[in-house]
């Protein structure tokens, strides 16, 4: 009733919130882009004469041959000027004029996505017919912001060999604080930032949110070719109030824009499987094969008025599945005629934009991005090609930028994306007609059930079910900023809104064999000889063939206000607040899962140490709310089908029936005070620009991940007796478990990071290197009603193998312990050199320490001390949660963990450009990946923390072997 009452009271607030935000936009104060999460950049500074006096009213113009249009402003009463909303480019020219002074021309300036740089201007007395040209190293560091961000140019990403996919997400490999690994089944990479998960990142394209509400995995849910990147900014900490809600990265891509000259490329990438080595010993390597054409073209629709850019790619790629010799031995023994096969990917991706200079003060841009690809997703233990998926969707946006005066600018953007997976069953080959069979080396009795120990050795027949997951999201953003040139220093006061009124994710589950028998578990007849066959010990069936199993809707209404205050020229202080009103609903069960205000204040400062503006210290405190995501918001039911499990025990079969849930019968309640998880972050740092366009950034970051999602099982009856706690049954006999969905107040991940980044950007050399060290730990204690908290309450300590910031772990013996953020060291370097004779040399080198296997557990025979292993309740057999066979092996769960080896990879590129005309050329490149052909396993097999399992300590997901690709690119 409480949730219903809250929903009734707040339902009418939505329209009032929206009206308030619109009033903030149109009657509030305005913004300057360097404080804005934007794909554009800013050049600002002060205009003075030779005596240092302000030149009031000076006219300034910025333009670039690679960007359509010109950008104008005037200096204010203090001589300050701001050129905002500049599309990214490497060859900007700024011209300044004022009556009685010579014309000033500054060339060779670089504009980066979301970055604002300082260019002070001195005018000499003289005739305007005369001009003074100034060149030199372009300023490359942000002197105004405390944000932790890295900018990577599209040119750098196109010319360094990071991965063989050549996708936009390769840029994340070079990001400070990132831990990455190749996905073991779904293609691409997974990326974790300072404790955040792969789904906690916000991904923007030209300001348009293109992240999927379904899961928001950047590399798997969004495919964009490198030819579609002009620049990319990746915020990793100290985000200001205008940044979207996200505990992970805020990824901000800027697509190229058309200029007044036509330009473009055509690229053919070819990588045959024959050019792959073997790095898996007696197993199979992740051999890749690629044929991939790309194109891009841009230019004027009407010179000086309208421009366009378009790019596309056809994906045709095979990604081999790495299998160890042990895994191959099991598969060949259990599947007669087994032969290794790849995961195949195919599909077309496209990006296009058009920008129009409506008036000198108003500029509009339309954006279309589309990707749809089929991709096999078989794991290492699948005996045949049984897993097929379809990913991607469209993203569409319209942006309007207006500069009403030199002090007032506005921005408005509306966008929509339907990024999801598996739009229909036919697209992925339908559902199987046989039960899935998972084979284990051994099994054990736990809670009255037989369970396989360790990881499944082989999956046979087909999958027990498939899911269809269409999703969509609408985003409306706007902001307004007013610049105050004189008021105890200067102020740039910004207010805006970030609205996502409709977020939807719908899951339909289709069961194999019409639900009659969908799953069987088996144990080897001889653990050392899979060819001797197996024996089924578990059958599972469900009561229907298909159903809509999940339908999550949400809305996020955010507004923000902040002030960037300059008490004096060298000090910048930014203070702001961002409240997000998040509402979640299970549309299938018609239950409100969350209604909450999530207040996120933040403050940061930057101080320029030297007059040349090339040495800056910064510090910040921020509270970052997590992004809305269907998998984190949760559903009102843990299952929506009735499941029957039959276990073939030595004493005879035992049947367990788990009742299904429906809109009238749900096994969850929701905490009315439930809200989004958040990060508390402290950050201090120093950045400097040295001669030779070298930039150094050193930082310390402290993060605490608070109030993650939690499931607390309140259905178990635990009774204190003289001999200890025993399980006495269920509070609600209609369910095995009954959960309170709430926030985890009991334990939290603590990240401590020391980071050093060095970059160099010139016409000849572009280089980027970063090192991170992070001794992390887990604070707090076990959450209530976790069986571990009753059985081994003193063993909480954990300095490796945290489950996940996704939360919802209800049993710490069996929870996922593969979070990669426990890796202590990460070092990444990328460099490209334009050598004499049009030759290019490029290299990337990455090295990161291994992932722990998680707390080590043992299995033991249950002797009944916590009550009977099972009870008959309402005619059903129900397991005792305290009758688990698992225990931690050592004095606490942080001791004795095993670690994966270091993951090291060295890639290189050698190429040469052959000029045809002044504007045309052909470039031929050879890419070689993993030159040393290392074969490090990137993770342990699932369930490896059980030391008694046959798979304990076994590695899987071997890094890709040495391989080669050829590319031929035509430019005009």
N, C-alpha and C positions, 0 to 999 in steps of 0.2 A: 504493500500500500504506500509506503514511503516514497518509493521510486515513482509510482504513478502520480502521487501528489506533487512531487517535484516537477515531473514532466508537465503536469497540468498548469502549474504556476508559471513555468518558464517558457511554455510553448509560445505565448504571446510576446515574449521578449525578443524573438528573432527579428521581427520586423523593426522593433525599436532599435536594436543593435545596428541593423543595416542602415537605418535612417541616421543614427548618430555618426556612423563612419562616413556616410556621404557628406554630412555637414562638416566633419573634420576635413574632408578633402577640399570642399569648395570654399569654406570660410575660415579654415585654419591657416597655419603658416606653411612655408614651402621648403623645398629640398634642394640640396646640391648633390650632384651625382657621386662625389667621392664618398659620401656617407650612405650610398644606396647600393643594394645588391643589383648590379646591372651588368649587361654585356658591353656597355660603352665605357669610355674613360674620360678623364678630366685633366686639363692643363690650367693651372692657376698661378698667380704671383702678384707682384707689385710693379707698377710703372713709376719710375722716378727720373729726375734729371741728374746731371753730373754732380750736383751739390747734395743729392739725396732727398730733395723735396719731391712731394707727390705731384704727378702729372694728372690732373683731373680731366676726365672726359676723353682721354686718348682712345682711339678706335683700334680694335684688335680683330684680326681675321686669321682663322686657321683653315688650311686646306691641304689635300694630299692627292697626288695623281692616281692613287689606287682606291680612293673613296669619292663617291659622287657628292657634289655640293660644297658649299663653303659655310663656315660657322663664325658668327660675329658676336662681339660684345663691346662694351665700353668700360673704362676704368671709373671707379666711384670717387667719392670725395677724399678718400684716403689713398687713392691710386691703385686700389686692389682691383683685379679683374678675375673673371672665371669663364673659361671656355668649357662648357659641359656638353654631355651627350655626344661625345666624339666617337664614331665607329673606330674599331681597332685598326692600326696601321703602323708601318715602320718608317715612313718618310714624310711626316707632317712638317709643314712650314707655318710659323707664326709671324705675322707682320703687324707692326704697331706704328701708328701715325698720329701726330698731333701738330696743330699749327705752330710754326716757329721752331720745329725740330726736324732733324733728318729722319727719314723713314728707317725703321729698324726691321731687319729680317733675320729670323732664327730658323735654321734648317736642321734636318736630321733628327727630329724629335720622334719618340716612340710612344704610341698610345696603346695601353693594355686594357683588357677587360676588367672593369671595376677598380682600376688603379687611378689615383690622382697624384700628379707630380708637380713640382714647383719649378717655374721658369720666371725668374725676376728679370726685368727689362730696364735698361738705362738708355734714355734718349739724349742725344747730343743736340745742342743748339745749332740751327742751320736751316737750309731750304728743304722742303718736302720733296723737291725734285731729286735731291741727293739721297742716297741710301747707304746704310751700313749693314753688311752681312756678317753674321756671327755663326760659327759652327763649333763643334766640339763634342765631347761625349754627352749623350743624352742622359738626363736624370732618370734613374731607374727605381728609386725607392720612394715609398709613400711616407711623407714626413708628418702627416696629419692623423693617421689612424693607428690605433693599438691592435687592430686585427692581425691575426696570424693567417697569412695567405701566400700562396705561391702562384705566379703567372708563368705559363708555358706557351710559347708561340706555336701556331700550327706548323710553321716551317720546321721547328725543332722536332716535333712529333712525327712529321712526314719523313724526316731524314735520319732518325736513329732507329735501329732495329730492336724494338722492345719485345713484341710477340709476333708470331706469324699471321695473326688475324688482321693486323693493321686497322684496328678499330679505335674509335675515339677514347674508349676507356683505357687504352694503353697508357694514356697520360697519368692515370692514377698510380701506375707503377713507380713514378718518380716523385710522388708526393711525400713530404716529411711526415713521420708518424704513422705511415701506412704499413700494414702487414698484408701480404697477398699470397695467394697460391692458386694454381690452376684448379678449376672445378673438376671433381672426379667423375662427373657424368654429364653435366649440362653445357659444357663448352665455356670458353672465356675464363675469367678470373673471378675470385671472390676477394673483396677488399674490406679490411677492418681498420678503423681509425681510433687509436688511443682508447680501446676498450669498447667502442661501438660495434654493432653488428653490421652485416652486409646490407641490411634493409633500412638503416638509420640515416641514410644520406638523402639530401634534397638535390635534384638534378634539374637545372634550368637551361633552356636554349633561347638565347636572346631575350631573357627575362621570362620565358614561358615555362611553366612547370610541366615537365614531360615524364615525371616519375609515376610509376603504376601504383594505384591504390591497393592492388592485389598483394604485392610483396615488395616492390620498389627496389629490386636488385638492379643496380646500374648497368653492369656489363651484359646481363642476360635479357633484361626487359627492354633495352634500348640499343639499337644498332645504328651507328652513324659512321661513315667513312672518314678517314683522316683528311681527305680532300675537302670535306665540309667544314673544317675548322679554321677560323681566322686566328683565334686566340682562346685560351681557357684559363680562368681563374678558379682556384680551389681554396676555399676558406676552411681552415682546420681548427680555428679557435678564436676567442675574443670577438665573436660575431656581434655587430651592432644590432640595434633594435629593428632595422629594416630587413634583416635576413630572415628567410623562412624558418619556421620551427624545424629543428633537426639536431639530434645529438651527435651526428656524424659530420661528414663533409657537407658543405654547400658548394656544389659544382656548378660553375657558371660559364657556359659555352657561348662564344660569339661566332656566328657564322660569317663568312666573308660577304662583303657587299659589292655590288657592281659599281664600276666607275664610268668615266666618260670614254674609255677605250674597251673594246671587247678583249677578253682574256679567257683562258681556259686550259684544261689539261685532258689528256686521255692516257690512262695507265692500264697496262696489262701485267698482272702478277701471276707467275707460274711456279709451282713448287711440286714436282713429282715425288711420289712415295719412294721411288728408287734412290733418292738422295737423302734418305734417313738412315741413320746408324741404329745399332741396338745397344741399349744401356740397361737392360733388365735381366742380364745373365741368362738363366734358363727360362725366363718368362717372355712376355711380348711387350714391345715398346709402344709408346703412344705415337705411332707413326702418323704423320700428317701428309695430306695431299691437297693442293689448292690450284684452282683456276679461277681468277677473279678479275673481271674488268671493271674499271672505275672511269667516271668522266666528271668534269666540272666545266661550267661556262658562266660568264658574267659580263655585264656591260650595260650600256644605256638603253632605256626604252625611249626616252627623250632627253637629250643632253642637257645637263644642268638642272634637270627637273625630276626625272624618274629613272630608276635603275633596277636591275634584276640579278639574281645569282641562282644557279641550279646545279645540283650534283646528284650522282646516283652510283649504285654498285649492284652487281649481280654476285651473290654468294654461291659458290659451289665448292664445298670443302668437306674433306673426310678427316676426322680426328680419331686416331687410333686409341684404343682403351688399354692402358698399361695394366699388365697382370704379372705378378711375381711367378717364379717357377712353381711355388707351392700352390698358388691359385690355379695355374694351368693344369697341374697334376690332378687336382680335385675335379676340375671341369671335364677333362678328357676321360676320367674314370667314371663320372656320373652321367655324361652326355655322349653316347657313342657317336663318333664322327665329328666331335666338336672341332671347329676351326675358328681362329681369331677373326673378328670383324670390327669395322670402325663405326663410330657415330657419324652419320652424314648430316650436313647442313646445306640448305639451299633456299634461295629467296631473293627478292629485290628490295632495295632500300633507296629512299629518295629524300632529298632536302631541297627546298626552294624558298626564296624570299624576294620580296619586291619592296623597295623603299621609294617614297615620293616626297619631294619638298613642296608641301602644299602652299606655304608662304615662307618668307624669310624667317618666320618665328615658329612655324609648325611643320613637323616632319612625321609621316606615318610609315608603318612597316607592316606587311603581312607575311606570315611564316607558315609553311607547310612542311611537316616531317612525317614520313611514312616508312615503316619497316614491317615486313611480314615474312617470316622464314619458318620452315619446317626443320626440326632438329631432333635427331635421335638422342636419347638420354639413358643409355644402358650403363649400369655399373659394372665393376670388375668381375663380380660373381654371377652375372647373368650368362646363361649358357647359350642363348640365342638372341637375335635382335627383336626384343619384345617391347621396348619402351620408345614411344614416339610422342613428340610434342610439337606444338606450334606456338611461337612467341611473337610479341610485338603488337603493332596497331598504329593508329594515326595520331598526330598531334597538330593542332591548328590554332593560330593566334593572330591577333591584331593589336598593334601598339601605336599610341599617339603620344608624341612628345612635343610640348609647347613651352616656349620661353616668352612670357608675357612682358617682362621687363628685365633689366639687368639684375634685379633682385628676386624675381619671381619666376619659377618654372614649375611645370606640372607634368605628370606622366600617368597614362592610363593604359591598361592592358587587359584583354580578356582572352582566355584560351580554353581549349578542351582537348583531352586525350582519352583514348580508349585502349591503353596498353593493358594487355592481359595475356592469357595463354589458353590454347585449345578452345577455339570458338565453337567447334562442333565435332561430333564423334567421327564423322567421315574423314575429316582433315587429318586425323591421327590413326586411322586404320581400324577404328572400332574397338570393342572389348573382346577378350578371349572366351573360348567355350570350355576350357578346362580349369581345374583348380591350380593355383600357384603352389608349387612345392618348394619349400626351403629346407635344405639339408644341413645338419649340424654334425660336428664330430662326436659330441657327447651331449647328454642332457642331465638335468638334476631335478629333484622334487623341491618345490618352493611354494608355500602357501597352498598346498594340496594340489598343485598343478605341475605337470612336467614342462620344463622350459629348456630350450636349447642354450648351451653354454657358448659364450663367445660369439663370433660373427657367423652368419650364414656362409657356408662353403660354396653353395651353388643355388641359384634360383632356376627352376625348370618350368616348362610348359608356357605360361604367360603370367601376366600380373593379375592379382586378385581383383583389382578394380582400376578404373581410370577416372580422371576428373576433368570437367570442363570448367574453365575459370575466366569468363569474360569480366571486364572491369572498366570503369570510366571515372573521370574526374573533371570538374569544371573549376577554373580559377579566375578570379577577378581581382586585379590589384590596381591601386592608384596611390599617388602621393603628391604632396604639395610642400614646397619649402620656401621660406622667406629669409633673405640675407639681410642682417642688420650690420651696417658697417661701423657703427660707433655706439657703444653702450657698455662701458667697462670692458673694452676690447670689442671683438667682433663675434657675431653669433650666426650660425646657420641652423635655423629651427625647422625641423622636418616633422611632418605628420602624414600618416597614410593608413591604408587598410590592405589586408591580404585575406581575401574571402575564398573559401572553397565550399560553396553551398551544397553541392551534390557530389558525393563520393560513394561509389557502389562497387561491390564485388560479390558475384553470385557463383556458387559452386554446385555443380551437379555431379553426383557420383554414379557411375555405371559399374555393376558388379559382374564378375566373370560367371559363366555357367548359369546365368539367370538367377544367381544367388543361392542355388541349391547346395553347392559345395564350392567355396571360393578359395580356400586356403588349407594346405596340409603342411605340417612340420614333420621332419623325418630325422632319424639318427643313423649314422653309418653302422653297418653290421660289424665292420672292423675299422676302428679309427685310423689305422695306419695303411689301409688298403681300400680306397673308394671303389675299386672295380668289383668288390664283393657285395655291392649294393647297399640298400638302406631299408629301414623299417619305419613306417608311419606311426607317430605317437600322438598326433594331434590333428583333429579335423575341425574346420570352422565353416559355418554356413550362416546366411542372413535370411531375413524374412521377405525380401523383395529383390527385384533385379536392378532397380534404379530409383533415385529420389533426388530432389533438391536438398542437398545436405547442409548448405550454408548460404546465407544471404545477408551480408553486412552492409549497412549504409552509415554514413557519417557526414558531418559538416564541421568546418573549422572557420570561425569568424574571428579574425584577428585585427587589431588596430595597433598602432605604435606612434610614439612621439619621442623625439630626442632633440638635444641641442648640442651642437659642436661649438664650444666656446673657446676663443683664443684670448685669454687675458692679456697676453702680449705675443709678439710674432712667433716666438720659438716654442710656445706651449700650446697644446691642443688638448682639451678635455671633452670627452663625449659621454653624456649621460642620457639614458633613455629607458623606456619600459615598453614591453610588448605583452599585453594580455591576449591569450587565445581562448575563445569560448569553443570548447570541443563537445560535440554531441555525437554519441554512437548509439546505433540501434540494430538489433537483430530483427530484420524484416520478416524472417521466416517464423520466428517464435513470437514476434510482436512484443519484444521486450526492450526497454531502454537500458542500454548497458553502461552508459556514461553521460552525465551532464556536468560539466565542470569549467570553472574559470581557471586558467593556468597562467599565473603571473610570472613574468620573466624580466626582472630588472637587470640592467648591466651598466657598468661604468668603466671607462678606460681613458688613458692619457698617453700622449706622446710628447717628448721633449727633445728639441733639436740641440745637440751639444755644440756644434760648430757653425760659424757664419756661412760656410759654403753649403750648408744643408745636406751634408753627406754622412752625418753621424746622429743616430736617433736612438733613444732609450724609450721603452714603453712598458706599461703595466696595465692589467685589467682584472676585474672580477665580473663574471657573468653567470647567469642562470639560463640554461638552454633547455627548452621544452622539446620533447620528442615529437617527431613527425607522426601524423595520423597514418595508420597502416592497418588494413583489415585483420591481419594475423595477430597484431598486438591488441587491438580493441576487443577481440574475442567474440565468441558466440554464446548463446544462452544454453546450448546443449553440447555435451561431449560426444554424443553419438545420436543418430536419428534412425537407426535400424536396430531391431532386436537381433542379437548375435548369440548363436549357440556354439559352444566349444565342447568338444568331446575329447577327453584325455584317456589314452589307453594305458592305464597303470598295470603293473604286474598282478594286482589284486582284482582287476577288472576295470571296465570303462567307468569314468566319472564325467557327468555332464554339468556344465555351468551355463546358465542362461543369463545374459546381461540384457535387461529390458531396454527397449528403444525409447527415445525421447521424442516428444512432439510439442506442438504449441500448447497442449493441455497438460503436458507432463514433462517438465524440465528438471534437470539435476543440478541446476546452478541458481544461486542468488547473487545479486550485485550490490556491493558496498555503495550506498548513496553518496559517499564522499570520495569515491574513486576518481582518479585524475590521471593525466599523462605522466609518464616517468620523466625525469629531468636530470641534468648534469649541473653540478656546482663546479666551477672552474676558476682557478687562479692561474695567471700567466704573467711572466716577466721576460723581457727580451731586449736585445740590442741588435741594431742593423746598421750597416755602413756600406758606402759605395767607394771603392778604391779605384785608382787609375787603371785604365785598361778595361773599363766597364765590368769590373768585378764587384759583386754584391755578396756580403757575408751577413748571415742572420743566426744569432745564437739565442736559445730560449729554454726556459724551464716551465713545464706545464703540470699542474696538479688537478686531477679530475675525480669526482665522486659520482657514481651512477646511482641515483636515489629513486625510490618508489617505483621499481620495475613491476611489471604485471606479476600477480601471484594468485595461485589457487590454493586455498586452505580447505582441506577435506574435513567437514564437520559432521560427517555421517557415522564415523566410527565411535563406538562406546569403549573407552579405556577406563578400567576400574583399578583403583589402588587396593592392593591386598597386602597382608602381612609379608607375603613372599615376593611382592613386587607388582608391577603393572601387568594386567592381563586384558586381552580383548574380549568384550562381552557381547558384541553384536552390533546392530545398526540402529540409529535413531529413526531413520525412515526406511522401513523394510522393503519399499518398492524400488530402491536403488542400491547398487553396491557402494557408490560414492556420492556425496552431495557436497558441492563445492561453494565456498564463498569466493567470488572473484573480487580481488581487492588490490591494494598496493603493498609491495614488499617493504615493510619497515624494519625487517629483522636482519638483513644482510645486504651488502652493497660492494660493488667492485671499485677499487681505488687504483687509479692510474697515476704514475709519476714518470714524467718523461724529460729527458735531457736531449736537446736537438741542436744540430749544427748543419747549416745549409750554405753552400757556396755556389754561385752561378756567374756566368760570363756570357754576355751577348754582344757580339760584333758581327759585321758582315762576313768575316772570315771564320770565326769560331763561335759556336754556341755550345755552352757546357752547363751541366747542372749536376751537383752531387749533394747528398744529404746522409747524415748518420743520426740514428736515434738509439738511446738506451733507456729501458723502462723496467725498473724493478717493482712490479705490481703486487698487490695483495688483495685479499677479500676481507672486509671488515664485518663485524656483527656476529651472529650465531644462526643456528638452524631455525627455520620458520616453524610455527606451531603445527603439530600433528604430522610432521614428517616422521615416518617410522624410525629413521636414523636418530632423531632427537630423543626418542625414548630408549632405543637400544644402546646407543653409544654417544651420550650427550657431551662427553668431554673431548670428542675428536673433531671439532669443527675446523680447527686451524687449516688454512689452505693458501699456499703461496704458489700454486700452479694448477692448471686444469679447471678453471672456473667453467661452469656449465655454459651460460649464455645470458646476455643482457635482455634476451627475449623474455626471460622469466618463465613462470608457470612450471617450474620443476617441483614436483611433489614428493620425490623419493631420491635422496642424494646418493643412494647406492647405484641406481641405474640411470640417473640423469646424464644428458649429453655433456661430455667433459672435453670437447675438442676445440674450444674457443682459442683461436690463434693468437689472441692478444697476450698470451703468456710468453710469447717469444721475446727474449730480452734485447736482442740486437738486430738492427736493420741498417743496411748501407746500400745506397743506390747511386749510380753514376750514369749519366748519358752525355755524350760529346759528339759533335759533328764539326768537321774541319774542311773548308773549301781550299784544297791544296792547289799549287800551281798547275797549269795545263788543264784547268777545268776538272780536275780529279777531286773526288770527295771520299774522305775516310770518316766512318762513324763507328762508335762502340757504345755498348751498354754493359755494365757490370752490376749485378745485384747479389747481395749476400745477406741472409737472415738466419738467425739461429732457429733451432727446431722447436716443434710444439710438444708439450708434455702429453702423456697418455691419460692423465687424470688420476684421482685417488685409486690406489691399488686395493682390490677387494679379494676375499677368499670365499669359498662356499663351504658350508658345514651342515651336518644333519640336524634338523630341528628336533628338539627333545621335549617340546610341549610346555616349557616354562612360562610362556606368554598366552596360554589358553590353547584350545584345540586348533589344529591347522585349518579346519573348515567347520562351518555350522550350516544346518538346514534352517533357512529362514523363509517363511511364506512358501514352502515347497521348493525353494531353490537352494543349491549348494553355493555357499559364499566363502571366499578365502579370508583368512586372518592376515591382515597386513604385517603383523609382528611375527608371523611364522616364516618370514623370508629366510632363505638359506645364506644370504650375503652378510659379511662383516668386513670392516676395514682391516687390512692386514697389519698395519703398523700402529704406533702409539697415537698418531693423529693422521688425518687424511692428507696432510701436506708432505709426509715423509715417504720416501721410497718410490716416487714416481719415475717412470722411464720417459726418455726424450727422443724425439725424431732427430736425425742428423741435420746439420746445417744445409740450407738450400742455397747453392751458389750457381750462377749462370753468367756466361760471357758470350755476348752476341756481337757480330761485326758486320759492317757494310762497306763495300768498295764499289765505287761507280765513277762514271765520267759523263760529262755533258758535251754534246756535239752541237755547236751553234749552226743554224741554218740561215737565219736572217737576224736583224737586230731584235726582233720580237718573237722569233721562233727557235726552238731547240729540241733536241732529243737527248734523253738521259737514260743510260743503261746501268743497272745496279745488280750486284750479287749480295744477297743476305745470307749469312751463316749464323745459325742459332746453336747455343750450347756447344761451343767449340771444343771444350774439354770432354764432352760427352759424359758428364757426371750422371749418376743414376740414383739420386737421393729420393727416398720415400717421403712424401709430404704429409702423411698422416698415418696413424695406426688403424688397423682394421676395426670396425665397429665392435664395441663390447670388449676391447682389449684390456680394460682395467681389471678384468677377472683373471687373477693369476693362475687359477686352476683350469682355465679354458685352453684348448689346444691352439687357439689363435693368439694367445697372450704374447705381446711383443712383436707380432708380425706387422710389417709395413705394407702400405699400398699407395696408390696414386703416385707412381714414379714420375719424376719430372720428364718433360719431353726430351727425346734424344737429339743428338746433333742432326741438323737438317739444313737444307739450302733452298733458297727461292731466287728466282730471277724476275726482274721487273724492267719494263720498258715504258718510258713516259715521254709523251709529246706535249710540249707547251707552246702556247701562242698568246 
